[in-house]
Amino acid sequence: MGFNSTIIVMNDALHEIKEDPDFGRKVYEGISKISRRNGFENIRSGCFGNAATVIETHHADQQCVVSVGGNTAEILGYSHWRADALTTIRDLAREFGYGLRKLPKKNT
C-alpha cells in the first residue's frame, strides 16, 4: 500500500544537504509537485539548484524501471508488483518492440 518515489541525490551536494534544515520539507514539496504532473522536480540546497531531483512517484503495487546516469534519469517503464526481475525485463523489452530468448548452453 502507499506510494514510492525515485530521487537522485547529487553526492557533490551532500555537504549542503547536511547543513540544510529545510531539506526534508523541500523533498516533501518536490514529491508533492511531481505526483500532480509529469516531469522532474529539482530540489535546491545551498548553492546547488539540483542537490536532488525527484524523478517519479508510483503506487507501491507497481515496479518502476529507471535508468540513472549523467545526473539525470529516464523512466523506462512500469510493471506489476509481483513480477520477478525476468518478467519485468521481458515486459520492458516487449514495450520497446523487442523479444527476449534464452541463449543456448555453451559446450565446455
C-alpha positions, 0 to 999 in steps of 0.5 A: 500500500502507499506510494514510492518515489525515485530521487537522485541525490547529487553526492557533490551536494551532500555537504549542503544537504547536511547543513540544510534544515529545510531539506526534508520539507523541500523533498516533501514539496518536490514529491508533492509537485511531481505526483500532480504532473509529469516531469522532474522536480529539482530540489535546491540546497545551498548553492546547488539548484539540483542537490536532488531531483525527484524523478517519479512517484508510483503506487507501491503495487507497481515496479518502476524501471529507471535508468540513472546516469549523467545526473539525470534519469529516464523512466523506462517503464512500469510493471506489476508488483509481483513480477520477478526481475525476468518478467519485468525485463521481458515486459520492458523489452516487449514495450520497446518492440523487442523479444527476449530468448534464452541463449543456448548452453555453451559446450565446455 
